Amino acid sequence: MIRSRNDLKTVVLCTVALCLMLVGCTPAESTSLISPPRILLGDSLSSDATPVNVIEPSPYKWIYYTDNKKSTDKKEGDSDCAVIAIPHYNKLTSYMYHLIVFEDENVLYKPDKITIKDLSTGTVTNCTVYENGASLLTLERGKEYVITLQWNKSNYRRRGFWGEASYRFRTE
């Protein structure tokens, strides 16, 4: 029985970890990316465990190494704003979503920091990044958000890349 919000988070994180394991996702700290990964947002209360909302990064600044040569990829400006349809659950005003960072369906790229900004209020919230690379977000209907992910330069030798990417979307 779920008695508190912490119990719900534990259940959701275990569900996300199980889903990642079932689809064969593995951490990929040693595979260099030449551009920021996409993110998946999935409804944590849904019985369908497959994340269905894919969001592309924009803007971003990305530094990566190939054959010991440093390269930079940069994209400025805003991309089209992705739209996420939030399901109607009885008497809920905010909804828990899980965020997964990926580049292909079998590889995860755990960021060092995740923040989410509510563009209507300007409120910025730091999100916890769990060991399985997932994070939990609380979203509301009719808002526009920007998620920012950071991969620290201090870890580039292990990863082969570092940078920051933003992901913009609105809920309906």
DSSP file (Angstrom, degrees, kcal/mol; ACC not computed):
  #  RESIDUE AA STRUCTURE BP1 BP2  ACC     N-H-->O    O-->H-N    N-H-->O    O-->H-N    TCO  KAPPA ALPHA  PHI   PSI    X-CA   Y-CA   Z-CA
    1    1 A M              0   0    0      0, 0.0     2,-0.6     0, 0.0     6,-0.0   0.000 360.0 360.0 360.0 132.8    0.0    0.0    0.0
    2    2 A I        +     0   0    0      1,-0.2     3,-0.1     5,-0.0     4,-0.0  -0.772 360.0 165.5 -88.1 119.4    1.3    3.4   -1.0
    3    3 A R        +     0   0    0     -2,-0.6     2,-0.3     1,-0.1    -1,-0.2   0.620  57.7  23.1-110.6 -17.8    1.0    5.7    2.0
    4    4 A S  S  > S-     0   0    0      1,-0.1     4,-1.8     0, 0.0    -1,-0.1  -0.909  79.7-102.8-144.3 169.9    3.1    8.7    1.1
    5    5 A R  H  > S+     0   0    0     -2,-0.3     4,-2.4     1,-0.2     5,-0.1   0.844 121.0  56.8 -63.1 -34.5    4.7   10.6   -1.8
    6    6 A N  H  > S+     0   0    0      2,-0.2     4,-2.2     1,-0.2    -1,-0.2   0.882 104.9  51.3 -65.0 -37.7    8.0    8.9   -1.0
    7    7 A D  H  > S+     0   0    0      2,-0.2     4,-2.2     1,-0.2    -2,-0.2   0.910 110.0  50.0 -62.6 -41.5    6.4    5.5   -1.3
    8    8 A L  H  X S+     0   0    0     -4,-1.8     4,-2.7     2,-0.2    -2,-0.2   0.914 109.3  51.1 -63.6 -43.4    5.0    6.6   -4.7
    9    9 A K  H  X S+     0   0    0     -4,-2.4     4,-2.9     1,-0.2     5,-0.2   0.905 109.6  50.9 -60.3 -41.4    8.5    7.8   -5.8
   10   10 A T  H  X S+     0   0    0     -4,-2.2     4,-2.2     2,-0.2    -1,-0.2   0.923 111.6  47.0 -62.5 -44.6   10.0    4.5   -4.8
   11   11 A V  H  X S+     0   0    0     -4,-2.2     4,-2.2     2,-0.2    -2,-0.2   0.922 113.9  47.9 -62.5 -44.8    7.4    2.5   -6.8
   12   12 A V  H  X S+     0   0    0     -4,-2.7     4,-2.7     2,-0.2    -2,-0.2   0.927 112.0  48.8 -64.5 -45.2    7.8    4.8   -9.8
   13   13 A L  H  X S+     0   0    0     -4,-2.9     4,-2.6     1,-0.2    -1,-0.2   0.890 111.6  49.2 -63.8 -39.1   11.6    4.5   -9.8
   14   14 A C  H  X S+     0   0    0     -4,-2.2     4,-2.3    -5,-0.2    -1,-0.2   0.900 111.6  50.0 -64.9 -39.8   11.5    0.7   -9.4
   15   15 A T  H  X S+     0   0    0     -4,-2.2     4,-2.5     2,-0.2    -2,-0.2   0.924 111.6  47.8 -63.4 -45.6    9.1    0.6  -12.4
   16   16 A V  H  X S+     0   0    0     -4,-2.7     4,-2.5     2,-0.2    -2,-0.2   0.925 111.9  50.0 -61.6 -45.3   11.3    2.8  -14.5
   17   17 A A  H  X S+     0   0    0     -4,-2.6     4,-2.2     1,-0.2    -2,-0.2   0.909 111.5  48.7 -60.3 -42.3   14.4    0.7  -13.6
   18   18 A L  H  X S+     0   0    0     -4,-2.3     4,-2.6     2,-0.2    -1,-0.2   0.916 110.9  50.0 -63.8 -43.9   12.5   -2.5  -14.5
   19   19 A C  H  X S+     0   0    0     -4,-2.5     4,-1.8     2,-0.2    -2,-0.2   0.909 111.0  49.3 -61.5 -42.7   11.3   -1.0  -17.9
   20   20 A L  H  <>S+     0   0    0     -4,-2.5     5,-2.6     1,-0.2     4,-0.4   0.907 112.2  48.3 -63.1 -41.2   14.9    0.0  -18.7
   21   21 A M  H ><5S+     0   0    0     -4,-2.2     3,-1.0     1,-0.2    -2,-0.2   0.905 109.4  53.0 -65.1 -41.4   16.2   -3.4  -17.9
   22   22 A L  H 3<5S+     0   0    0     -4,-2.6    -1,-0.2     1,-0.3    -2,-0.2   0.838 109.8  47.0 -66.1 -33.5   13.5   -5.1  -19.9
   23   23 A V  T 3<5S-     0   0    0     -4,-1.8    -1,-0.3    -5,-0.2    -2,-0.2   0.460 118.5-112.1 -88.7   1.3   14.3   -3.1  -23.1
   24   24 A G  T < 5 +     0   0    0     -3,-1.0    -3,-0.2    -4,-0.4     2,-0.2   0.713  55.2 165.3  84.1  21.2   18.0   -3.8  -22.6
   25   25 A C      < -     0   0    0     -5,-2.6    -1,-0.2    -6,-0.2    82,-0.2  -0.491  10.9-176.5 -73.0 140.0   19.2   -0.2  -21.7
   26   26 A T  E     -a  107   0A   0     80,-1.6    82,-2.2    -2,-0.2     2,-0.0  -0.963  33.5 -95.5-132.7 151.7   22.6    0.0  -20.3
   27   27 A P  E     -a  108   0A   0      0, 0.0    82,-0.2     0, 0.0     2,-0.1  -0.374  32.6-162.6 -63.2 145.8   24.6    3.0  -18.9
   28   28 A A    >   +     0   0    0     80,-1.6     3,-0.6     1,-0.1    79,-0.0  -0.518  32.8 144.8-132.8  66.9   27.0    4.4  -21.5
   29   29 A E  T 3  S+     0   0    0      1,-0.2    -1,-0.1    -2,-0.1    80,-0.0   0.647  75.2  49.5 -78.5 -14.4   29.5    6.5  -19.8
   30   30 A S  T 3  S+     0   0    0     -3,-0.1     2,-0.7   130,-0.1    -1,-0.2   0.416  86.8  91.5-107.9   2.8   32.3    5.6  -22.2
   31   31 A T  S <  S-     0   0    0     -3,-0.6     2,-0.2   130,-0.0    -3,-0.1  -0.876  73.7-135.7-100.7 114.4   30.6    6.2  -25.6
   32   32 A S        -     0   0    0     -2,-0.7     2,-0.4    33,-0.1   128,-0.1  -0.465  12.7-147.0 -72.8 135.4   31.2    9.7  -26.8
   33   33 A L        -     0   0    0     -2,-0.2   129,-0.1    30,-0.1    32,-0.1  -0.828   8.5-157.8 -98.9 139.9   28.2   11.6  -28.2
   34   34 A I  S    S+     0   0    0     -2,-0.4    30,-0.1     1,-0.2    -1,-0.1   0.497  82.8  16.8 -95.3  -4.1   28.7   14.1  -31.0
   35   35 A S  S    S-     0   0    0     28,-0.1    -1,-0.2    26,-0.0    39,-0.0  -0.966 100.3 -77.6-155.2 161.4   25.5   15.9  -30.1
   36   36 A P        -     0   0    0      0, 0.0    -2,-0.1     0, 0.0    26,-0.0  -0.249  51.6-112.8 -63.5 148.8   23.2   16.0  -27.1
   37   37 A P        -     0   0    0      0, 0.0    66,-0.2     0, 0.0     2,-0.1  -0.295  26.0-110.2 -75.8 164.2   20.8   13.1  -26.6
   38   38 A R  E     -B  102   0A   0     64,-1.4    64,-2.5    18,-0.1     2,-0.3  -0.437  30.4-133.5 -81.1 165.0   17.0   13.2  -26.8
   39   39 A I  E     -BC 101  55A   0     16,-2.1    16,-2.6    62,-0.2     2,-0.4  -0.916   6.5-147.2-121.1 154.0   14.9   12.8  -23.8
   40   40 A L  E     -BC 100  54A   0     60,-2.9    60,-2.3    -2,-0.3     2,-0.5  -0.958   7.4-162.5-115.0 136.2   11.8   10.7  -23.1
   41   41 A L  E     -BC  99  53A   0     12,-2.4    12,-1.7    -2,-0.4    11,-0.7  -0.985  13.4-178.2-117.0 129.1    9.0   11.7  -20.8
   42   42 A G  E     -B   98   0A   0     56,-2.3    56,-2.7    -2,-0.5     2,-0.5  -0.970  33.6-110.2-129.6 144.1    6.6    9.1  -19.6
   43   43 A D  E >   -B   97   0A   0     -2,-0.4     3,-0.8    54,-0.2    54,-0.2  -0.587  24.5-155.9 -71.3 116.9    3.5    9.2  -17.4
   44   44 A S  T 3  S+     0   0    0     52,-2.0    -1,-0.2    -2,-0.5    53,-0.1   0.657  89.6  51.6 -73.8 -15.9    4.5    7.5  -14.2
   45   45 A L  T 3  S+     0   0    0     51,-0.4    -1,-0.2     3,-0.0     2,-0.1   0.560  87.4 104.4 -95.1  -9.2    0.9    6.6  -13.2
   46   46 A S  S <  S-     0   0    0     -3,-0.8    -4,-0.0     2,-0.2     0, 0.0  -0.382  70.7-137.6 -73.2 148.4    0.1    5.0  -16.5
   47   47 A S  S    S+     0   0    0     -2,-0.1     2,-0.9     1,-0.1    -1,-0.1   0.649  90.9  84.5 -76.9 -14.5   -0.1    1.2  -16.8
   48   48 A D        -     0   0    0      1,-0.1    -2,-0.2    -5,-0.1    -5,-0.1  -0.806  64.4-169.5 -87.8 107.6    1.8    1.6  -20.1
   49   49 A A        +     0   0    0     -2,-0.9    -1,-0.1     2,-0.1   -30,-0.1   0.537  52.6 105.9 -78.9  -6.4    5.4    1.8  -19.0
   50   50 A T  S    S-     0   0    0      1,-0.1    -7,-0.2     2,-0.0     2,-0.2  -0.632  74.8-126.3 -78.7 121.8    6.7    2.8  -22.4
   51   51 A P        -     0   0    0      0, 0.0    -9,-0.2     0, 0.0    -2,-0.1  -0.486  28.8-177.7 -65.2 133.5    7.7    6.5  -22.5
   52   52 A V        +     0   0    0    -11,-0.7     2,-0.7    -2,-0.2   -10,-0.2   0.573  52.8  81.7-114.0 -11.1    5.9    8.1  -25.4
   53   53 A N  E     -C   41   0A   0    -12,-1.7   -12,-2.4     2,-0.0     2,-0.5  -0.861  55.5-172.6-104.7 108.8    7.0   11.7  -25.5
   54   54 A V  E     -C   40   0A   0     -2,-0.7     2,-0.5   -14,-0.2   -14,-0.2  -0.869   4.0-168.8-101.2 128.7   10.4   12.2  -27.3
   55   55 A I  E     -C   39   0A   0    -16,-2.6   -16,-2.1    -2,-0.5   114,-0.1  -0.974  11.4-143.4-123.6 129.1   11.8   15.7  -27.1
   56   56 A E        -     0   0    0     -2,-0.5   112,-0.4   -18,-0.2     2,-0.2  -0.579  28.3-105.8 -85.7 149.8   14.8   16.9  -29.2
   57   57 A P        -     0   0    0      0, 0.0   110,-0.2     0, 0.0     3,-0.2  -0.514  38.0-175.8 -77.9 143.1   17.4   19.3  -27.7
   58   58 A S        +     0   0    0    108,-3.2    21,-0.5     1,-0.6   110,-0.3  -0.603  60.9  22.6 178.8 128.1   17.5   23.0  -28.7
   59   59 A P  S    S+     0   0    0      0, 0.0   107,-2.3     0, 0.0    -1,-0.6   0.659  83.4 149.3 -79.0 171.2   19.4   25.2  -27.9
   60   60 A Y  E     -FG  75 165B   0     15,-2.4    15,-2.7   105,-0.2     2,-0.4  -0.992  38.9-148.9-159.1 160.8   22.6   23.4  -26.9
   61   61 A K  E     -FG  74 164B   0    103,-2.2   103,-2.0    -2,-0.3     2,-0.4  -0.986  27.2-178.4-132.5 125.5   26.4   23.7  -26.7
   62   62 A W  E     -FG  73 163B   0     11,-3.1    11,-3.0    -2,-0.4     2,-0.4  -0.986  13.9-170.0-134.3 130.7   28.2   20.3  -27.0
   63   63 A I  E     +FG  72 162B   0     99,-2.8    99,-2.3    -2,-0.4     2,-0.3  -0.978  18.8 165.0-120.4 131.4   31.9   19.5  -26.8
   64   64 A Y  E     -FG  71 161B   0      7,-2.3     7,-2.8    -2,-0.4     2,-0.4  -0.948  27.2-131.8-144.4 162.8   33.2   16.0  -27.7
   65   65 A Y  E     +F   70   0B   0     95,-2.2     2,-0.4    -2,-0.3     5,-0.2  -0.958  19.1 174.7-120.3 133.4   36.3   14.1  -28.6
   66   66 A T  E >  S-F   69   0B   0      3,-2.0     3,-1.7    -2,-0.4    -2,-0.0  -0.989  79.7  -7.4-134.0 130.2   37.0   11.8  -31.5
   67   67 A D  T 3  S-     0   0    0     -2,-0.4     3,-0.1     1,-0.3    -1,-0.1   0.887 129.3 -59.3  51.5  43.2   40.5   10.4  -32.1
   68   68 A N  T 3  S+     0   0    0      1,-0.2     2,-0.5    -3,-0.0    -1,-0.3   0.656 110.7 124.6  61.1  19.8   41.8   12.7  -29.4
   69   69 A K  E <   -F   66   0B   0     -3,-1.7    -3,-2.0     2,-0.0     2,-0.4  -0.935  58.6-132.4-110.2 131.9   40.5   15.8  -31.3
   70   70 A K  E     +F   65   0B   0     -2,-0.5     2,-0.3    -5,-0.2    -5,-0.2  -0.659  28.7 178.3 -83.7 133.3   38.2   18.3  -29.6
   71   71 A S  E     -F   64   0B   0     -7,-2.8    -7,-2.3    -2,-0.4     2,-0.4  -0.936  14.8-147.9-131.7 156.4   35.1   19.3  -31.6
   72   72 A T  E     -F   63   0B   0     -2,-0.3     2,-0.4    -9,-0.2    -9,-0.2  -0.982   8.0-171.3-128.7 138.1   32.2   21.6  -30.8
   73   73 A D  E     +F   62   0B   0    -11,-3.0   -11,-3.1    -2,-0.4     2,-0.4  -0.998  14.6 177.0-125.1 130.5   28.6   21.4  -31.9
   74   74 A K  E     -F   61   0B   0     -2,-0.4     2,-0.4   -13,-0.2   -13,-0.2  -0.997  14.0-176.0-139.5 138.1   26.3   24.4  -31.1
   75   75 A K  E     -F   60   0B   0    -15,-2.7   -15,-2.4    -2,-0.4     2,-0.2  -0.989  12.6-166.5-134.0 125.3   22.7   25.2  -31.8
   76   76 A E        +     0   0    0     -2,-0.4    -2,-0.0   -17,-0.2   -15,-0.0  -0.673  44.6  35.2-108.8 164.5   21.1   28.5  -30.9
   77   77 A G  S    S-     0   0    0     -2,-0.2     2,-0.3   -19,-0.0    -2,-0.0  -0.059  90.0 -60.0  84.6 171.4   17.6   29.7  -30.7
   78   78 A D        -     0   0    0    -19,-0.1     2,-0.1     1,-0.0     3,-0.1  -0.680  42.8-145.4 -93.5 144.2   14.4   27.8  -29.8
   79   79 A S        -     0   0    0    -21,-0.5   -21,-0.1    -2,-0.3    -1,-0.0  -0.356  48.8 -61.4 -90.0 179.4   13.1   24.8  -31.6
   80   80 A D        -     0   0    0     -2,-0.1     2,-0.6     1,-0.1    -1,-0.2  -0.388  62.0-110.0 -59.4 142.0    9.5   24.0  -32.1
   81   81 A C        -     0   0    0     -3,-0.1    88,-0.2    88,-0.1    -1,-0.1  -0.673  31.0-133.6 -81.0 117.6    7.8   23.6  -28.8
   82   82 A A  E     -h  169   0B   0     86,-1.5    88,-2.7    -2,-0.6     2,-0.5  -0.349  15.9-137.9 -66.6 151.3    6.9   19.9  -28.2
   83   83 A V  E     -h  170   0B   0     86,-0.2     2,-0.5     2,-0.0    88,-0.2  -0.957  13.8-165.5-117.0 129.9    3.3   19.3  -26.9
   84   84 A I  E     -h  171   0B   0     86,-2.7    88,-2.1    -2,-0.5     2,-0.7  -0.963  12.7-145.6-116.8 120.3    2.6   16.7  -24.2
   85   85 A A        -     0   0    0     -2,-0.5    86,-0.1    86,-0.2    56,-0.0  -0.756  16.1-150.1 -85.1 113.9   -1.0   15.6  -23.7
   86   86 A I        -     0   0    0     -2,-0.7    -2,-0.0     1,-0.1    55,-0.0  -0.712  19.5-118.6 -86.1 131.7   -1.4   15.0  -19.9
   87   87 A P        -     0   0    0      0, 0.0     2,-0.8     0, 0.0    -1,-0.1  -0.237  25.1-109.6 -67.0 157.6   -4.0   12.3  -19.2
   88   88 A H        +     0   0    0      3,-0.0     2,-0.4     2,-0.0     0, 0.0  -0.808  39.2 178.3 -92.5 109.0   -7.1   13.1  -17.1
   89   89 A Y    >   -     0   0    0     -2,-0.8     3,-1.7     3,-0.2     2,-0.1  -0.914  42.8 -90.6-108.7 140.9   -6.9   11.5  -13.7
   90   90 A N  T 3  S-     0   0    0     -2,-0.4     3,-0.1     1,-0.3    -1,-0.0  -0.260  99.7 -15.2 -55.7 119.8   -9.7   12.1  -11.2
   91   91 A K  T 3  S+     0   0    0      1,-0.2     2,-0.4    -2,-0.1    -1,-0.3   0.563  96.2 134.1  65.9  14.9   -9.0   15.1   -9.0
   92   92 A L    <   +     0   0    0     -3,-1.7    -3,-0.2     1,-0.1    -1,-0.2  -0.801  29.0 177.6 -94.6 136.2   -5.3   15.5   -9.8
   93   93 A T  S    S+     0   0    0     -2,-0.4    48,-0.5     1,-0.2     2,-0.3   0.611  72.2  38.3-107.9 -19.5   -3.9   18.9  -10.6
   94   94 A S  E    S- D   0 140A   0     46,-0.1     2,-0.4     2,-0.0    46,-0.2  -0.957  73.1-150.0-130.6 154.4   -0.3   18.0  -11.0
   95   95 A Y  E     - D   0 139A   0     44,-3.1    44,-3.1    -2,-0.3     2,-0.5  -0.957  12.3-129.0-131.4 138.8    1.2   14.8  -12.6
   96   96 A M  E     - D   0 138A   0     -2,-0.4   -52,-2.0    42,-0.2   -51,-0.4  -0.757  29.8-179.6 -89.4 124.8    4.4   12.8  -12.0
   97   97 A Y  E     -BD  43 137A   0     40,-3.1    40,-3.3    -2,-0.5     2,-0.4  -0.932  19.7-137.8-120.8 147.0    6.4   12.1  -15.1
   98   98 A H  E     -BD  42 136A   0    -56,-2.7   -56,-2.3    -2,-0.4     2,-0.4  -0.864  14.5-149.9-104.1 144.1    9.7   10.2  -15.4
   99   99 A L  E     -BD  41 135A   0     36,-2.9    36,-1.4    -2,-0.4     2,-0.4  -0.932  12.5-175.4-114.7 132.3   12.4   11.5  -17.6
  100  100 A I  E     -B   40   0A   0    -60,-2.3   -60,-2.9    -2,-0.4     2,-0.5  -0.995  15.3-145.8-127.7 133.2   14.9    9.2  -19.3
  101  101 A V  E     +B   39   0A   0     32,-0.4     8,-1.1    -2,-0.4     2,-0.3  -0.854  33.3 154.8 -99.3 129.2   17.9   10.5  -21.4
  102  102 A F  E     -BE  38 108A   0    -64,-2.5   -64,-1.4    -2,-0.5     6,-0.2  -0.988  39.1-167.5-150.7 159.4   18.8    8.4  -24.4
  103  103 A E  E    S+     0   0A   0      4,-1.1     2,-0.3     1,-0.6    -1,-0.1   0.653  88.0   5.8-115.0 -39.6   20.5    8.4  -27.8
  104  104 A D  E >  S- E   0 107A   0      3,-0.6     3,-1.5   -66,-0.1    -1,-0.6  -0.886  90.6 -93.6-134.0 173.5   19.4    5.1  -29.1
  105  105 A E  T 3  S+     0   0    0     -2,-0.3     3,-0.0     1,-0.3   -80,-0.0   0.588 121.0  44.3 -68.1  -7.6   17.0    2.6  -27.6
  106  106 A N  T 3  S+     0   0    0    -81,-0.1   -80,-1.6     1,-0.1     2,-0.4   0.402 102.6  69.6-114.2   2.8   19.7    0.6  -25.9
  107  107 A V  E <   -aE  26 104A   0     -3,-1.5    -4,-1.1   -82,-0.2    -3,-0.6  -0.977  56.1-161.5-132.3 133.8   21.9    3.3  -24.3
  108  108 A L  E     -aE  27 102A   0    -82,-2.2   -80,-1.6    -2,-0.4     2,-0.5  -0.840   4.9-159.2-108.7 148.1   21.4    5.8  -21.5
  109  109 A Y        -     0   0    0     -8,-1.1   -80,-0.1    -2,-0.3    -2,-0.0  -0.864  14.1-152.4-127.7  96.6   23.4    8.9  -20.8
  110  110 A K        -     0   0    0     -2,-0.5     2,-0.1    21,-0.1    24,-0.1  -0.547  12.9-144.0 -74.2 119.6   23.0   10.0  -17.2
  111  111 A P        -     0   0    0      0, 0.0    40,-0.2     0, 0.0     3,-0.1  -0.369  11.7-132.3 -78.0 163.2   23.5   13.8  -16.8
  112  112 A D  S    S+     0   0    0     38,-2.5     2,-0.3     1,-0.3    39,-0.2   0.774  88.8  16.8 -82.5 -28.4   25.1   15.4  -13.8
  113  113 A K  E     -I  150   0B   0     37,-1.5    37,-2.3    15,-0.1     2,-0.4  -0.997  59.4-170.2-148.9 139.8   22.4   17.9  -13.3
  114  114 A I  E     +IJ 149 127B   0     13,-0.6    13,-3.1    -2,-0.3     2,-0.3  -0.999  10.1 176.3-129.8 130.4   18.7   18.4  -14.3
  115  115 A T  E     -IJ 148 126B   0     33,-2.2    33,-2.5    -2,-0.4     2,-0.4  -0.951  13.2-156.2-126.7 153.3   16.7   21.5  -13.8
  116  116 A I  E     -IJ 147 125B   0      9,-2.4     9,-2.7    -2,-0.3     2,-0.5  -0.998   6.6-160.2-129.2 133.9   13.1   22.3  -14.9
  117  117 A K  E     -IJ 146 124B   0     29,-2.6    29,-1.8    -2,-0.4     2,-0.8  -0.952  13.2-144.2-116.9 127.8   11.8   25.9  -15.4
  118  118 A D  E >>  -I  145   0B   0      5,-2.5     4,-2.9    -2,-0.5     3,-0.6  -0.819  13.5-158.4 -84.9 110.7    8.2   26.8  -15.4
  119  119 A L  T 34 S+     0   0    0     25,-2.6    -1,-0.1    -2,-0.8    26,-0.1   0.731  86.1  58.9 -69.1 -22.0    8.1   29.6  -18.0
  120  120 A S  T 34 S+     0   0    0     24,-0.5    -1,-0.2     1,-0.1    25,-0.1   0.829 123.8  19.7 -76.2 -30.4    4.8   31.1  -16.7
  121  121 A T  T <4 S-     0   0    0     -3,-0.6    -2,-0.2     2,-0.1    -1,-0.1   0.604  96.1-126.9-111.2 -17.4    6.2   31.7  -13.2
  122  122 A G     <  +     0   0    0     -4,-2.9     2,-0.3     1,-0.3    -3,-0.2   0.502  55.0 153.7  80.9   4.1   10.0   31.7  -13.8
  123  123 A T        -     0   0    0     -5,-0.5    -5,-2.5    -6,-0.1     2,-0.5  -0.507  28.8-159.5 -71.6 128.5   10.4   29.0  -11.1
  124  124 A V  E     -J  117   0B   0     -2,-0.3     2,-0.4    -7,-0.2    -7,-0.2  -0.941   7.4-169.9-111.1 130.4   13.5   26.8  -11.5
  125  125 A T  E     -J  116   0B   0     -9,-2.7    -9,-2.4    -2,-0.5     2,-0.4  -0.971  18.3-135.8-122.1 132.0   13.6   23.5   -9.7
  126  126 A N  E     -J  115   0B   0     -2,-0.4     2,-0.3   -11,-0.2   -11,-0.2  -0.710  25.1-148.3 -80.9 134.3   16.6   21.1   -9.4
  127  127 A C  E     -J  114   0B   0    -13,-3.1   -13,-0.6    -2,-0.4     2,-0.3  -0.797  15.3-113.7-104.9 146.4   15.6   17.5  -10.1
  128  128 A T        -     0   0    0     -2,-0.3     2,-0.7     8,-0.3     8,-0.5  -0.627  22.7-147.9 -75.7 132.5   17.2   14.5   -8.5
  129  129 A V        -     0   0    0     -2,-0.3     6,-0.2   -17,-0.2     2,-0.1  -0.920  19.3-149.4-102.2 113.6   19.1   12.3  -11.0
  130  130 A Y    >   -     0   0    0      4,-2.7     3,-2.5    -2,-0.7     0, 0.0  -0.347  26.8-101.4 -83.6 164.6   18.8    8.7   -9.8
  131  131 A E  T 3  S+     0   0    0      1,-0.3    -1,-0.1     2,-0.1   -21,-0.1   0.790 120.9  58.1 -56.3 -32.5   21.4    6.0  -10.3
  132  132 A N  T 3  S-     0   0    0      2,-0.1    -1,-0.3     1,-0.1     3,-0.1   0.424 120.3-108.0 -80.9   4.6   19.4    4.4  -13.2
  133  133 A G  S <  S+     0   0    0     -3,-2.5   -32,-0.4     1,-0.3    -2,-0.1   0.380  80.8 122.9  89.2  -4.9   19.6    7.8  -15.0
  134  134 A A        -     0   0    0    -34,-0.1    -4,-2.7  -121,-0.1     2,-0.3  -0.447  39.8-167.7 -88.9 163.2   15.9    8.6  -14.5
  135  135 A S  E     -D   99   0A   0    -36,-1.4   -36,-2.9    -6,-0.2     2,-0.4  -0.973  17.3-128.0-143.9 154.9   14.5   11.7  -12.8
  136  136 A L  E     -D   98   0A   0     -8,-0.5     2,-0.4    -2,-0.3    -8,-0.3  -0.911  23.5-172.1-110.1 135.0   11.0   12.5  -11.7
  137  137 A L  E     -D   97   0A   0    -40,-3.3   -40,-3.1    -2,-0.4     2,-0.6  -0.937  18.6-141.4-123.7 145.1    9.2   15.7  -12.7
  138  138 A T  E     -D   96   0A   0     -2,-0.4     2,-0.3   -42,-0.2   -42,-0.2  -0.942  29.3-177.6-106.0 119.2    5.9   17.2  -11.5
  139  139 A L  E     -D   95   0A   0    -44,-3.1   -44,-3.1    -2,-0.6     2,-0.3  -0.825  13.5-154.8-117.2 153.7    4.0   18.8  -14.4
  140  140 A E  E >   -D   94   0A   0     -2,-0.3     3,-0.7   -46,-0.2    31,-0.2  -0.903  29.6 -98.2-122.8 155.1    0.8   20.7  -14.6
  141  141 A R  T 3  S+     0   0    0    -48,-0.5    31,-0.2    -2,-0.3     3,-0.1  -0.376 101.2  22.4 -67.7 147.4   -1.7   21.1  -17.5
  142  142 A G  T 3  S+     0   0    0     29,-0.6     2,-0.3     1,-0.2    -1,-0.2   0.748  95.7 117.9  72.5  26.2   -1.5   24.3  -19.6
  143  143 A K    <   -     0   0    0     -3,-0.7    28,-2.8    28,-0.1     2,-0.4  -0.842  56.5-135.2-122.5 160.5    2.1   25.2  -18.8
  144  144 A E  E     - K   0 170B   0     -2,-0.3   -25,-2.6    26,-0.2   -24,-0.5  -0.959  27.4-174.7-115.7 135.7    5.3   25.7  -20.8
  145  145 A Y  E     -IK 118 169B   0     24,-3.4    24,-2.3    -2,-0.4     2,-0.4  -0.885  20.2-155.4-129.0 154.6    8.5   24.2  -19.4
  146  146 A V  E     -IK 117 168B   0    -29,-1.8   -29,-2.6    -2,-0.3     2,-0.5  -0.988  12.0-160.8-127.9 123.3   12.2   24.1  -20.3
  147  147 A I  E     -IK 116 167B   0     20,-2.9    20,-2.6    -2,-0.4     2,-0.5  -0.887   7.1-162.2-100.1 131.7   14.3   21.2  -19.0
  148  148 A T  E     -IK 115 166B   0    -33,-2.5   -33,-2.2    -2,-0.5     2,-0.4  -0.968   3.5-167.5-117.4 128.0   18.1   21.8  -18.9
  149  149 A L  E     -IK 114 165B   0     16,-2.7    16,-2.2    -2,-0.5     2,-0.4  -0.925   4.0-163.5-113.8 138.9   20.5   18.9  -18.7
  150  150 A Q  E     -IK 113 164B   0    -37,-2.3   -38,-2.5    -2,-0.4   -37,-1.5  -0.976  13.5-167.3-126.0 135.7   24.2   19.3  -17.9
  151  151 A W  E     - K   0 163B   0     12,-3.0    12,-2.1    -2,-0.4     5,-0.0  -0.984  34.6-125.0-115.7 115.9   27.1   17.0  -18.3
  152  152 A N    >   -     0   0    0     -2,-0.5     3,-1.4    10,-0.2     9,-0.1  -0.251   2.5-134.2 -69.1 144.6   30.1   18.4  -16.4
  153  153 A K  G >  S+     0   0    0      1,-0.3     3,-2.0     2,-0.2     4,-0.3   0.809 102.3  72.1 -62.2 -30.4   33.4   19.1  -18.0
  154  154 A S  G 3  S+     0   0    0      1,-0.3    -1,-0.3     2,-0.1     3,-0.2   0.692  99.9  46.2 -61.8 -17.6   35.1   17.4  -15.0
  155  155 A N  G X> S+     0   0    0     -3,-1.4     4,-2.1     1,-0.1     3,-0.6   0.276  79.3 105.1-105.4   9.8   33.8   14.0  -16.3
  156  156 A Y  H <> S+     0   0    0     -3,-2.0     4,-3.5     1,-0.2    -1,-0.1   0.823  72.7  60.2 -66.2 -30.0   34.8   14.4  -20.0
  157  157 A R  H 34 S+     0   0    0     -4,-0.3    -1,-0.2     1,-0.2    -2,-0.1   0.889 112.3  39.6 -63.4 -36.7   37.8   12.0  -19.8
  158  158 A R  H <4 S+     0   0    0     -3,-0.6    -2,-0.2     1,-0.1    -1,-0.2   0.875 129.7  29.7 -77.1 -38.9   35.5    9.2  -18.8
  159  159 A R  H  < S-     0   0    0     -4,-2.1    -2,-0.2     2,-0.2    -3,-0.2   0.833  92.3-132.0 -92.4 -36.5   32.6   10.1  -21.1
  160  160 A G  S  < S+     0   0    0     -4,-3.5   -95,-2.2    -5,-0.3     2,-0.3   0.526  79.5  56.0  90.5   6.7   34.4   11.7  -24.1
  161  161 A F  E     -G   64   0B   0    -97,-0.2     2,-0.3    -6,-0.2    -1,-0.2  -0.982  52.0-178.6-158.0 163.5   31.9   14.7  -24.0
  162  162 A W  E     +G   63   0B   0    -99,-2.3   -99,-2.8    -2,-0.3     2,-0.3  -0.956  26.6 106.9-157.1 164.6   30.5   17.5  -21.9
  163  163 A G  E     -GK  62 151B   0    -12,-2.1   -12,-3.0    -2,-0.3     2,-0.3  -0.964  51.6 -90.9 156.2-170.9   27.9   20.2  -22.5
  164  164 A E  E     -GK  61 150B   0   -103,-2.0  -103,-2.2    -2,-0.3     2,-0.3  -0.997  28.7-174.9-140.6 140.1   24.5   21.5  -21.8
  165  165 A A  E     -GK  60 149B   0    -16,-2.2   -16,-2.7    -2,-0.3     2,-0.4  -0.993  11.4-149.0-138.0 145.3   21.2   21.1  -23.6
  166  166 A S  E     - K   0 148B   0   -107,-2.3  -108,-3.2    -2,-0.3     2,-0.4  -0.886   4.8-162.6-114.4 147.2   17.7   22.5  -23.2
  167  167 A Y  E     - K   0 147B   0    -20,-2.6   -20,-2.9    -2,-0.4     2,-0.4  -0.984   9.4-161.7-132.3 117.6   14.4   20.8  -24.0
  168  168 A R  E     + K   0 146B   0     -2,-0.4   -86,-1.5  -112,-0.4     2,-0.3  -0.833  21.4 147.2-108.1 137.2   11.3   23.0  -24.4
  169  169 A F  E     -hK  82 145B   0    -24,-2.3   -24,-3.4    -2,-0.4     2,-0.3  -0.984  29.7-142.0-157.3 163.0    7.7   21.7  -24.3
  170  170 A R  E     -hK  83 144B   0    -88,-2.7   -86,-2.7    -2,-0.3     2,-0.3  -0.934  16.2-134.5-128.2 156.5    4.2   22.6  -23.2
  171  171 A T  E      h   84   0B   0    -28,-2.8   -29,-0.6    -2,-0.3   -86,-0.2  -0.811 360.0 360.0-110.3 149.2    1.5   20.6  -21.6
  172  172 A E              0   0    0    -88,-2.1   -87,-0.2    -2,-0.3   -31,-0.1   0.336 360.0 360.0-135.8 360.0   -2.2   20.4  -22.5
